[in-house]
Amino acid sequence: MINNIKYLSILLWMLSELSYAIDINYQDTIDKQNRITLQLNSNGDSLLNIQGYGAEKLSSIEEQLVDSTLIGWKQVYEQDKVLLTVNEGINSVSHFQMLPLDTLSSDLTLQYGSQNKQINIKQIALLVKIKALDPNNNISVTFSNECIFWQKNYAYYTEALIKPNCINTSFTINDFGNPWQQVATASYYGIETNKLASLQGGHWSLSTTTHSNSSTMGVNSITTPNNVDTHITNGSYRFQFDSGGIVVSIPFSSNFYFQNNQSKSLNVTLIPDPSNVNNYVSDNNEKIILTYTTNQSITGLKYRLICDEQVQHDNQSYCALKNLNLTTVTIPLKVFLSECNDGSAEFCHAENQFMPMNTIDIQTDKNINYAQLRFLASNLATKPDGHYQALVKIMADAQF
């Protein structure tokens, strides 16, 4: 009988010990981001505004947390993202040594027209909150200062902004026996300014769904009273942007003018052709140089010729050079365009004849482009005397 009593007391003691076992389970989290638009200045190196649900520009204090080489912003979550739930409080002061949060990053392919360019986005910090499941219950939390930017204590919860890649990430908690959660409430992101500036002007959109590398989210060890048995299951964390989820808008402008007089109009006088007495040509000593400048990211230029009047010759349409004294007399004015390496027009490519119904396409990604115009009026010397005139317009459309 005595032996049976001893056996029963040992069994009760073992059951009592098992009742203090607590499971610590981190979830696998895919942090899907809302669609955002980053509106930059024309140089692409400063954030003017940000649009998107929960997206915010950094405050002056928050900007001090961001490296000067980055343009950063804050994404506040519509709903808290649960990282950890402890359904049974430990009811004592416990020390949680966390696994460090990796610096998560992802290479993004942004598309503008036919162009694709790469940038890299980094997670700068993660804002977490530790709170009791019942908002009427108290808990006490203290994070290690070494691995946080700041900690704020409120009546029923504690917030901390976690630094990435910090080995000693940890916190001490007294939950007073109350169930509690660790949740993420916001994330901070940054993009290198030199990467953004390389995009140049345009409206760049994320071409495909992209996610960051994955970081293990969890606990390395827990220091608790001896009679508490903890079972730890760690999870993972990564952020994700869906296709079109990031738009980078950089304003752009362009200017198209004659380099000869820095103007958009130019009077051109034709002179006798030294190589053919019957023809008149534009003066080769006064080259007509077109200049196109832009901060837009382009793949080419499409030049178009518009004539005030046209004339048919050999089944082709030409700009009409009209005798103002004898309005019935018109002759074809031939227009030629050649791409040049610089404004001096010392090195130009082969000429293309400009026809009113056609375009001349130039492949280029330069911010400054030069072209030379040349005019030819064949057999003008054989026509009746008078003042001949043609109104010619040249258009340049950027291709992207």
C-alpha positions in Angstrom: 0.0 0.0 0.0 2.8 2.3 0.9 4.5 1.6 -2.4 1.3 2.4 -4.3 1.2 5.8 -2.7 4.7 6.6 -3.7 4.0 5.7 -7.3 0.9 7.9 -7.4 2.8 10.9 -6.0 5.5 10.6 -8.6 3.0 10.4 -11.4 1.2 13.5 -10.2 4.6 15.3 -10.0 5.4 14.4 -13.6 2.0 15.6 -14.8 2.5 18.9 -13.0 5.8 19.4 -14.7 4.3 18.8 -18.2 1.6 21.3 -17.6 4.2 24.1 -17.9 5.3 23.2 -21.4 4.9 26.2 -23.8 5.0 26.1 -27.6 6.7 29.0 -29.3 5.7 29.0 -32.9 6.7 31.5 -35.6 4.8 31.6 -38.8 6.0 31.6 -42.4 5.2 35.1 -43.6 5.0 36.4 -47.1 4.7 40.1 -46.7 2.7 41.2 -49.8 3.1 44.9 -50.4 0.4 47.4 -51.6 0.9 49.1 -55.0 2.9 52.3 -54.6 4.1 55.1 -56.8 7.3 56.9 -56.1 7.3 60.4 -57.6 10.8 61.7 -57.9 12.4 64.9 -59.0 13.6 65.3 -62.6 17.1 64.2 -61.6 15.7 61.0 -60.0 17.6 61.5 -56.8 15.0 62.9 -54.4 11.5 61.6 -53.4 8.9 64.3 -53.8 5.8 62.3 -53.0 4.6 58.7 -52.5 1.2 57.3 -53.3 -0.3 54.0 -52.2 -2.3 52.7 -49.3 -0.3 52.9 -46.1 2.8 54.3 -47.9 4.4 57.3 -46.2 7.4 59.6 -46.7 9.8 59.4 -43.9 9.7 62.1 -41.2 12.8 64.2 -40.6 13.6 62.0 -37.6 13.1 58.8 -39.6 15.3 60.1 -42.4 18.2 60.1 -40.0 17.9 56.3 -39.8 18.4 55.9 -43.5 21.8 55.8 -45.2 22.4 59.0 -47.3 22.8 56.8 -50.4 19.2 55.6 -50.2 15.8 57.0 -50.9 13.6 55.5 -48.2 9.9 55.3 -47.3 7.6 53.7 -44.8 4.9 51.1 -45.5 2.3 50.9 -42.7 0.2 47.7 -42.8 -3.5 47.8 -43.1 -3.6 44.8 -40.6 -0.9 43.6 -38.2 1.1 40.7 -39.6 1.3 38.0 -36.9 4.8 36.7 -36.5 4.5 34.8 -33.2 1.6 33.8 -30.9 2.1 32.5 -27.3 -1.3 31.1 -26.3 -0.2 30.4 -22.7 1.7 33.0 -20.7 4.9 32.0 -19.1 4.0 34.0 -16.0 7.6 35.0 -15.2 10.4 37.1 -16.5 11.8 35.4 -19.6 14.6 36.4 -22.0 14.2 35.8 -25.7 17.4 35.7 -27.7 16.2 36.2 -31.3 17.6 35.1 -34.6 18.9 38.3 -36.4 16.7 39.7 -39.1 18.5 39.5 -42.4 18.8 42.5 -44.7 16.2 41.5 -47.1 16.6 42.7 -50.7 15.3 42.0 -54.2 16.4 42.9 -57.7 13.5 44.5 -59.5 13.0 44.8 -63.3 11.3 48.0 -64.1 9.7 48.5 -67.6 9.1 51.7 -69.5 7.9 51.2 -73.1 10.3 48.7 -74.6 13.0 49.3 -72.0 13.9 47.2 -69.0 16.2 48.4 -66.2 17.3 46.9 -62.9 17.1 48.4 -59.5 17.5 46.8 -56.0 15.2 47.4 -53.1 16.2 46.8 -49.5 14.3 46.4 -46.3 15.9 49.0 -43.9 14.0 48.1 -40.7 10.9 46.3 -39.4 8.5 47.8 -36.9 7.2 45.2 -34.5 4.8 45.3 -31.6 4.5 42.9 -28.7 1.0 43.0 -27.1 -1.3 40.9 -24.9 -4.0 39.1 -26.8 -6.5 40.7 -24.4 -5.9 44.4 -24.6 -7.0 44.8 -21.0 -4.0 42.7 -19.8 -0.6 44.1 -19.0 2.8 42.9 -20.2 6.2 44.3 -19.7 8.8 44.2 -22.5 12.3 45.6 -22.8 14.3 45.2 -26.0 18.1 45.2 -26.2 19.1 48.7 -27.2 21.9 47.4 -29.4 19.7 46.0 -32.1 16.8 48.5 -32.2 16.6 52.1 -33.5 14.1 52.9 -30.7 11.5 51.4 -28.3 8.2 53.0 -27.2 6.2 51.7 -24.3 2.4 52.1 -24.2 -0.2 51.0 -21.7 -0.9 47.6 -23.3 1.9 47.0 -25.8 5.5 47.8 -26.7 6.8 48.9 -30.1 10.3 48.6 -31.4 12.0 49.3 -34.7 14.3 46.4 -35.4 17.7 46.8 -37.0 18.7 44.1 -39.6 21.8 42.0 -39.3 22.2 42.6 -35.5 23.3 39.4 -33.7 22.2 40.4 -30.3 18.5 41.0 -31.1 16.7 40.1 -27.9 14.0 41.2 -25.5 13.0 40.5 -21.9 9.3 39.9 -21.2 7.1 39.4 -18.2 3.7 38.4 -19.5 2.1 37.9 -16.0 0.7 34.7 -17.3 -1.2 36.4 -20.2 -1.2 35.1 -23.8 0.6 37.5 -26.2 1.7 38.1 -29.8 4.5 39.6 -31.7 3.3 41.3 -34.8 4.8 43.5 -37.6 3.0 46.8 -38.1 5.2 48.5 -40.7 8.3 48.1 -42.8 10.9 50.6 -44.0 12.4 50.3 -47.5 15.1 52.0 -49.5 16.4 52.1 -53.0 19.9 53.4 -53.9 19.8 56.9 -55.4 22.3 56.1 -58.2 20.1 53.2 -59.3 17.0 55.5 -59.5 18.9 58.3 -61.3 20.0 55.8 -63.9 16.4 55.2 -64.9 16.1 58.8 -66.3 12.8 60.3 -67.1 9.8 58.1 -67.6 7.1 56.1 -65.8 8.7 52.9 -64.8 6.6 49.9 -63.6 7.6 46.6 -62.0 7.3 44.1 -64.9 6.9 40.8 -62.9 5.9 39.7 -59.4 9.1 39.7 -57.4 10.0 38.7 -53.8 13.0 39.1 -51.6 15.3 36.5 -50.3 13.9 34.7 -47.3 15.0 35.3 -43.7 14.5 32.9 -40.8 12.2 34.5 -38.3 12.4 33.1 -34.8 14.0 32.5 -31.5 17.5 31.2 -30.9 17.0 30.5 -27.2 14.8 31.4 -24.3 15.9 31.8 -20.7 13.0 30.9 -18.4 12.5 29.5 -14.9 13.6 25.9 -14.6 10.1 24.5 -14.3 9.1 25.9 -17.7 9.6 23.7 -20.8 9.6 25.6 -24.1 9.3 24.1 -27.6 10.5 26.4 -30.3 9.4 26.3 -34.0 10.9 29.0 -36.2 9.4 30.4 -39.4 10.5 32.5 -42.3 9.8 36.0 -43.6 10.1 37.7 -47.0 8.5 40.6 -48.7 6.8 40.5 -52.1 5.7 43.1 -54.7 3.2 41.9 -57.4 3.6 42.9 -61.1 3.0 46.6 -61.4 3.3 46.9 -57.6 6.0 49.6 -57.8 5.9 52.6 -60.2 8.8 55.0 -60.3 7.7 58.3 -62.0 10.5 60.7 -63.0 9.2 63.8 -64.8 10.9 64.6 -68.1 11.0 67.4 -70.7 12.6 67.9 -74.1 13.7 70.7 -76.4 14.1 70.7 -80.2 15.8 73.7 -81.9 18.2 75.0 -84.5 21.7 75.2 -83.1 22.5 77.9 -85.6 20.4 80.5 -83.7 19.2 78.6 -80.6 15.7 79.1 -82.0 12.8 76.9 -83.2 12.7 78.8 -86.6 15.3 79.6 -89.2 15.4 81.3 -92.5 17.5 79.4 -95.0 18.7 81.0 -98.2 19.6 78.7 -101.1 22.7 79.5 -103.2 23.9 78.3 -106.6 25.3 74.8 -106.4 29.1 75.0 -107.1 29.0 71.6 -108.6 25.9 72.1 -110.8 25.0 75.5 -112.2 21.3 74.5 -112.7 20.8 73.7 -109.0 20.4 75.7 -105.9 21.5 74.3 -102.5 21.7 75.3 -98.8 25.1 76.9 -98.0 27.5 74.1 -96.9 29.5 76.7 -95.0 26.5 77.5 -92.8 25.5 74.0 -91.8 21.9 73.7 -90.5 22.1 71.7 -87.3 19.1 70.4 -85.4 19.6 69.8 -81.6 17.3 67.6 -79.5 17.8 67.5 -75.8 15.9 65.6 -73.1 16.2 63.9 -69.7 13.8 61.2 -70.8 15.0 57.6 -71.2 14.8 57.0 -74.9 15.6 54.3 -77.4 15.4 56.5 -80.5 14.1 59.5 -82.4 11.6 59.6 -85.2 12.0 62.6 -87.4 9.0 63.7 -89.5 8.8 66.3 -92.4 5.8 68.5 -92.8 5.4 70.8 -95.8 3.1 73.8 -96.2 2.5 72.7 -99.8 3.5 69.6 -101.8 4.2 68.9 -105.4 4.3 65.6 -107.3 7.4 64.7 -109.3 8.1 61.3 -110.7 5.3 59.8 -108.7 6.8 61.1 -105.5 5.6 63.8 -103.1 8.0 66.6 -102.3 7.8 69.9 -100.5 6.8 72.6 -102.9 9.2 75.5 -103.6 6.8 78.1 -105.0 7.4 81.2 -107.1 5.6 84.0 -105.2 5.5 86.2 -108.3 4.2 83.4 -110.6 2.1 81.2 -108.3 1.6 78.6 -110.9 5.3 77.8 -110.9 6.4 75.3 -108.3 9.3 72.9 -108.2 10.3 70.1 -105.8 12.4 70.9 -102.8 14.5 68.0 -101.7 15.3 67.7 -98.1 18.1 65.5 -96.6 18.9 64.6 -93.0 21.9 63.0 -91.5 22.7 62.0 -87.9 25.8 63.7 -86.5 28.1 62.8 -83.6 28.2 66.3 -82.2 27.1 69.9 -82.8 30.0 70.7 -85.1 28.7 68.3 -87.7 32.2 67.3 -88.6 31.3 63.7 -88.3 27.9 62.8 -89.7 26.4 59.6 -91.0 25.1 59.0 -94.5 22.2 61.2 -95.6 18.6 60.1 -95.7 16.3 61.8 -98.1 13.3 63.3 -96.2 9.9 62.6 -97.9 6.7 64.3 -96.5 4.9 61.0 -96.1 7.8 59.1 -94.5 9.9 59.2 -91.3 13.5 58.8 -90.5 14.2 56.6 -87.5 17.4 57.1 -85.5 18.4 54.6 -82.8 19.9 56.5 -79.9 19.8 56.6 -76.1 21.6 59.9 -75.8 20.3 62.9 -73.9 21.6 65.2 -76.6 21.2 64.4 -80.3 22.4 66.3 -83.4 21.3 66.1 -87.0 22.2 68.1 -90.1 19.7 69.3 -92.7 20.5 70.0 -96.4 18.2 71.4 -99.1 18.4 70.9 -102.9 16.3 72.6 -105.6 17.1 70.8 -108.8 17.0 73.0 -112.0 15.9 76.1 -110.2 18.3 78.2 -112.3 16.3 77.2 -115.4 13.0 78.4 -114.0 11.4 81.9 -114.3 12.9 84.6 -112.2 11.2 85.5 -108.9 11.2 85.0 -105.2 10.8 81.2 -104.4 9.7 80.1 -100.9 8.8 77.0 -99.0 7.6 76.5 -95.5 9.1 73.3 -94.0 8.5 71.9 -90.5 10.7 69.2 -88.9 9.2 67.2 -86.0 11.1 64.9 -83.6 9.3 62.3 -81.6 11.0 60.4 -78.9 10.8 56.6 -78.9 11.0 54.6 -75.7 
